[in-house]
Amino acid sequence: MPAPKSLSDDGLVTELGRLGRLAAQVEAQRAVLVTEAERRGLPRRRGFPSTTAWLTAISGEPGSVCRRQVAVASALENMPETKAAFCAGEVSESKVRVLAQAQALAPEQFAADEKILVGQVKTAAAQQAPRLVAAWKHQTNPEGAEAEAERLYQLRTLHLSEGLLGMLHLSGDLDPESGLIVRHALEALTDPANLNPADSRTPAQVRADALVDICRHHLDGSNGGRRPPRVLVTIPWNTLQQGEGLVDTEPGPIGAATARRLACDATISRVLLAPDSVPIDMGRATRVIPPALRKALELRDRGCAHPGCRMPARFCDAHHITHWADGGETTLANLQLLCRQHHRQAHDNQPHPRRE
């Protein structure tokens, strides 16, 4: 293998393509060896309950990876055209798995169409291959395709768990249709053409912010009236003004600076507490930004007012240039639309009175 620094741009692309084909050939040879081991009954003769358990032990790979490799090896026995292309490095393992799903759905029709399908998948992009095979499934066996789609839908999951430092960890799987909706929604907000060229966030951070913006937009209400997120935060008045110290919330403490940012565009209620912190009186909730003023602000700013940012108005907060807790008025002249990222930056850079 040539030294990477010695390669031209075209040479680098060529070498990556060569390694991709070589990787497919290695995976194909692994599948051939796994099939031969199963034919001999080697895993059970070595005391393992399954081929997956045996492969996990000798490879050190996770069980989920080995289970996938065993499934591919088994499917290839009924897919000669696919196997030949795989061994030649012409299709990747991910494309083989897509083709294997089609073979399991309609074995007889797949056998008749395999050569054509493999030819189409060879030249298709990784994202396009599943769509090509899905179209074949619906044309060949509509009822089976619908049953498969329902089965995948039933496998959908989303898990939320508390991580280190109070971070929220998300994990899960979505069926193809739902995944497409989520992907398109995120891509609409993460398209580089819609971002400031000077944006320093990583792609992963941009996606994380986009997911939060979509959720905030939902909480704002889809019927034309905004309904800011209803998070109960108990803030002593002097803490809100000074912007120092910690504020207690149900999930855990947050900084007073964060509380000021949340209160910048929120629904505020006055609560009187007894000395033992028991609420004894609660005033009527008041909306800091009236709907008519919000509409005027959106007509004026159109979107995030930060230079170069193209975030649409519906995903923006109404930011008080001088915080209302510091005496700033809730008027059009003292407001501007800012997306979540730039709203945070504005509060990080916003001075406010310090009171002894």
N, C-alpha and C positions, 0 to 999 in steps of 0.2 A: 504493500500500500504506500503510495507516495506521501511525502510530508505535506500536510494541509497548506502550509504557507507557500509551498512551491507551485500550487495549483492556480490556474487562472480562474476567473469567475465561471466560465463555461466548464472548465475542468472540475470545479467543485461540484457543480450541478450533476455532471456526468458520474462522478464518483459516488455521490449520494444515491443516485439511481441504481448504480451497480450494487451498492451495499443493500439497498432495499430488496433487489431481486435475490441477492445471496441470503438475506434473512428469511425470505419466503421459502427458499430451497431448504434451508436448515430446519424450519418448522415442518415442512413437508416430510423430510427425512425422519424427523422425530415421530411424526404420525405413523410412518411406515414401520418404524421400530416398535412403537406401542402396539400396533396391530399384531405384529409378529409375537410380541410377548404375551398378548392375550390368547393368540392361537395356541401357543405352547402351554398355557395355563401357568406361566411363570410366577405371576404375583401370588397366587394361592399356594403354589408349591413352596414359596418363600415365607408363607405364614401370614400374608396380608389378606384382609377381608375383601378387597377390591383392587382393581387396577389403579384407581385414583389414589388410594392409600399408599400403594407401592410406589407410584410415580412421585408422590409427595415426599416420601422417605428418601428416595435416591436423588431427587433433584433439589430438594430444599425449598421448592416453590410453594406458595400457599395452596391449600386444597381447592380453592375456587379456580385458580389458574390451571391446576392439573385436571380438574373436572372438565374444564373447557377443552383442554388438549385431547383428553380421552374421547370426548363427544365428537370432536372434529375427525379424529382417527377412525372412529366407528362409522361416521357418515360417509367418509370417502370411499368406503368399500362398495357403495352403491352409486358412486359418482365418477365414472372413469374419465370423462372429459375434464371435470374439475380437478381430479387428482393429477392428470397429466400437466395441466396448466400450473398447478401448485408446485409440482416437482420441478418445473422449468423456471419457476420464479416469476411467472407472468401474472399471478394473482396473489394477494396477501392473505394472511390467515383471517383477517376481519371480513374480507370478501367471501372467503370459503364458508365462514359461519352463516353469512346471509344466504348463500346458495343452499347450504344444508337445511336451513329453515324451509326454503321453498320445496326441496326434495321431500321433506317429511310431510308437507301439507298435501302434495299430490304426486306420489312416486311415479305413476305410469306416465302422466303428462310431462313430468320433469324429464324422464328418460327420453321422451320424444323431442323435447325442446332444449335439452341441456347444452348442446353445441352452440346454439344460437345465443342462449343466455350467457354462457361463459364468454363468448365473443364480445357481447355488449358490456359485461362487467369488467373485462380486461382493460378497456379503454376509458371506463367511467371514473370520475373522481370518487374518492372515498365516501363523500356525502351523497353522491348521486346513485351509487350502486343499490342501497336499500330501496330507493324510490323505483328504480327499474324493476327490481324483483317484486316489490309490492304491487306494481301495476300488473305484472304477470300473474301474481296470486289472485287478484280480483277478477282478472279475465278468465283464468283457468278454473278456479273454484271459489266463486263468490261467497257461498255459505261457509266454506272452510276458512276463508280470509276473514270474514266477519267474526267467526268463532275464535280465531286466533287473536284478533284485535280485542275482543272482549276478555280473553284470557290474560293478555298483557295489561289491559286496563285494571283487572283485578289485582295485579301484582304491584300497582302503584303504591309508593310509600314516601313519607317525608318525616324525618326525625329531627327534633330540636333538643339540644342538650346544652347545659351550662359548661363552658370551657374555662380555661385558666383566665384569671384577671377579669372574670365576668363576661368574657366573650361568648357569643351565642354560636354554637356549632350546628350547621345544617348538613344533612346527608339524606339521600333517598334516590328513588328511581321513578321516572314518569313514563307512561306508555308513549309510543311514537307521536300520536296526535297531540296529546297534552304537551309533550316535550317541544313540539314544533311551535305551539302557541307561546310557550315560555321563551323559547329561543328568539322568536321574532320580536316579542315585546322587549327583551333585553337588547337585541341588536338595534332596535329603533332608537334606543337611548345611548348606545355605545359606539355607534357608527363614527369612525374618525372624522368623517366630513362634518359632523355636527359638534365636534369638540374643538376647543381652543388648541391650536397647534402648540402652544406653550404649556399645555396641561402636563403636569409632572406625575400624575397618577399612573400606576401600573395597570395593564389590562384587567387583572383580577380585581383591583380596587375600583375600577370604573364599573365592572359588572356588579360588584357588591353595592355600590352607590345607586346603580340603576334599579336593583331589586328593591332597595329601601324607597326610592322615589316612586316606584309603581305602587307600593303598599301605602305610602303617604297619600298618593293621589286617590286611592280607593277610600281611605278614611276621610279625605276631604269631601267626599260625596260625589256621586255621578249624576245628580239631578240638577246640577247648575248651582246649588248652594254649597259653599264650602263648610266642612265640619272638621275643624282641626283635631288631631289625635287627642283622645281623652285620656291623659295620663295624670293621675293624681300626685302632685308634688306639693309637700307642705314646706313653704319658704318663709322664714321670718323676714319681716319687711326690711330690717336693717341689713340682713344678709343679701337680699335682692339688690338693694341700693349700692352696697359696698363691693359686691362681687367677690367676696372672700369667704372661705370656710366650706363646710360640707352641708349638703341638704339631704335629708332622709327621704327615700322613696321606697315603694314596696319591693322592687327588685334588689335595691341596695343603695348606698349613698352615692350621690353625684356631686361634682364641684359646683360652687355657686355660679361660676362663669357659665357652665353648661345650663344651669337653671335660668340664667338671664337670657340665653339664646332661645331656649324653649318657650319662655314667656314673651318673647318678642312678637310672635304671631300666634296667639293662643286664646282659649276661653278662660277667663280669670274669675274666680269666686273668692269672696272674703269670708274667712272662717275665724271665729273667735274661740280661743281655747282657754279652758280653766287652767289653774296652776299645775294640775296633774295631767295636762295635755288632753283632756277630754273635751271634744267640741261642744260648745254651749249655744252657738248661734252661727248660721250660715246665710250669707247674703245671696241675692239672686245672681246667677251667672251672667257675666257681661262679655260680649264679644269685643275684643280690642279693635279689630278691623271690621267695620260694618260692610255688609255685602255691596252696597252701592259704591263705597270707596274702593273696595277691592276690584270691582269691575272697571272703575275709572283708572286704577293703577295698571291693570292688565292692558287696557286700551292704550295707555301712554307708553309703557315699557315694552310690551309685546312678549317679553321673555326676560331671562336673567340680564340685569343691567351691567354685570361685570364685563369689561372690555374683552371681546373675542369669544365670549360664551354664547352658545346658541340654544340653551335649554328652554323649551317652551314654557309659557306662562303657567300652564296648569300644574307644572312640577316645581313651581317656585314658592318661596315664602315671601310674605310682606315684611320687609325689614325696616325697623325704625332707625333712621340714621342717628338720631339722638334718642336713646332708649327712653320709653315712657316712664320708667322708674326714676330716671334722672331729670324728669320734667319735660321730655320731648313730647311734642304734640302729635296726635294721630291725624295728620293732615297729609294731603298729597305731596306737599313740598318736603315733608319729613319722612317720606316712605320711598322705598324702591324694591323692585322684585329681585330676589337673589335665589339661585339654586341652592340646594343643601350644602354643597361643598363651599361655595363662595359666601353663603350665609355664615357658615362656621368660621371662615377666614376673617370675615368682617368683624365678628365678635372677638376673635382672638386679637385683632388689631385695634379694637374700639376702646379708647380710654373712657373711664367713668370715674365720678368723684369718689374719693376715699375719705371716709368720715371717722374721726377718732372716737 
